[in-house]
Amino acid sequence: MPFDIQAIRRDFPILERKVHGQPLIYLDNAASAQKPLAVIEGVREYLAHHHANTHRSAHHLAAQATIALEKAREKIAAHLGAEHTHEIIFTSGTTDAINLVAQAWGRLTLAEGDVVLVTRDAHHAALVPWQMAAERCGARVEPIEIDEQGRIDLKAFKAQLNNLKPKMVVLGHVSNALGTVHDVELLCAMAREAGAATLVDGAQALPHLDIDVRQIGCDFYAVSAHKAYGPTGIGALYGRTEILESMPPWRGGGEMIDSVSFEGTTYGPLPFKFEAGTPNISGVIGFGLAIDWLNAVGLKNIRAHEAAVTAGATAALREIPGLRIVGPEGDTPKAPVISFVYAKPGLAPVHPADIATLLDQQGVAVRTGHHCTEPLMTKLGLAETGGTVRMSFAAYTTGEEVARAVAALHRALNMLL
Ligand SMILES: Cc1ncc(COP(=O)(O)O)c(C=O)c1O
């Protein structure tokens, strides 16, 4: 299918709106992507005409809702390359998925003195759950270091694996702050060889990359639907069958049980063992529709388009004296994310939040701050000065929008000096 940007934009009603009287230019896609009509209308159709609780009642609507939920699970399993559909556990998002692993796998496996390695540029969602799990049992969490471009030094990582013998290695697939794409296949192979389990945070990979969990060779992979054109409050954890089967459930409640008595409870099979309570059924349906949308447009087309938009934006931003792009350069693989800071020669850096406020007044939505990656910002020396301004692009971002955003940035910087 040819990539028709105007047809794609027509799929997203929000792109027609104005903000502060200006046409919206939405460059905060790494925080959350907008939703296409297929998702909006599909969820509405389900809620209006097909809703019932799943896996419980014996009536027609309940059967339909259950089939729809399980069909979405099949789609997501196929999209991530899982071997079995039951390896996909629905969660409320990436954060919830990582907490599940840190609690359920952590409780089973981590003991005093054990080490968990986490990439320095990991989102707090991939770090804090492990700190909490480690604190409980006297284990510790150590960073896998990166350079200023966000790249992992493989020699140093290998030495860490040999010296620390970690039980778990947690890798971000794509950095939300810098856009760096890590070679998770290679890193997982190295971790596996050293006897560690692996978890990959795929929150920022889902909207851009072809993901194949078996090729990556990870034990766990976590995603959120809302980063990839789906609803909020729904995501998934992929886990290898054997490792999921070995783990105790995390949350207890309805539908995760086999049999319950006051003397004791036995638990249901995968994936239900990890899905206590009524699931976010409409969210799951929307998630499945978002995956359909991604595949109909084609990830390859989306990547090519986003790469062109990112290259154009990078070139235009580089022409602004005093603006410094932080993160991957040259051939280093990169997602459509540009983080930058600004300081006029000889003057203190301009606070990113001031830039964002002036951009917002002109209809341009960006994110600023530490992007939930404070240890990364500290390492880059940016934590004290308010982090970075981040522009992040999506399938519907146009070169014209980027040009307008850069013009708005010029105006903002002139106002600030
Ligand atoms: C790399 C990364 N991991 C995890 C998360 C957390 O995702 P969620 O808030 O959907 O759970 C995000 C969200 O910004 C992210 O960018």
The ligand as an SDF file (V2000), in Angstrom:
LIG
                    3D

 16 16  0  0  0  0  0  0  0  0999 V2000
   10.5350    3.4970   27.4130 C   0  0  0  0  0  0  0  0  0  0  0  0
    9.2940    3.5590   28.2410 C   0  0  0  0  0  0  0  0  0  0  0  0
    9.0680    2.5800   29.1350 N   0  0  0  0  0  0  0  0  0  0  0  0
    7.9650    2.5750   29.8920 C   0  0  0  0  0  0  0  0  0  0  0  0
    7.0290    3.5690   29.8070 C   0  0  0  0  0  0  0  0  0  0  0  0
    5.8190    3.5100   30.6770 C   0  0  0  0  0  0  0  0  0  0  0  0
    4.6990    3.2580   29.8930 O   0  0  0  0  0  0  0  0  0  0  0  0
    3.2360    3.3190   30.5360 P   0  0  0  0  0  0  0  0  0  0  0  0
    3.1400    4.6560   31.2140 O   0  0  0  0  0  0  0  0  0  0  0  0
    2.3340    3.1990   29.3650 O   0  0  0  0  0  0  0  0  0  0  0  0
    3.1320    2.1920   31.4770 O   0  0  0  0  0  0  0  0  0  0  0  0
    7.2290    4.6080   28.8950 C   0  0  0  0  0  0  0  0  0  0  0  0
    6.2700    5.7380   28.8080 C   0  0  0  0  0  0  0  0  0  0  0  0
    6.6470    6.8720   28.5820 O   0  0  0  0  0  0  0  0  0  0  0  0
    8.3850    4.5950   28.0870 C   0  0  0  0  0  0  0  0  0  0  0  0
    8.6190    5.5660   27.2000 O   0  0  0  0  0  0  0  0  0  0  0  0
  1  2  1  0
  2  3  1  0
  2 15  2  0
  3  4  2  0
  4  5  1  0
  5  6  1  0
  5 12  2  0
  6  7  1  0
  7  8  1  0
  8  9  2  0
  8 10  1  0
  8 11  1  0
 12 13  1  0
 12 15  1  0
 13 14  2  0
 15 16  1  0
M  END
$$$$
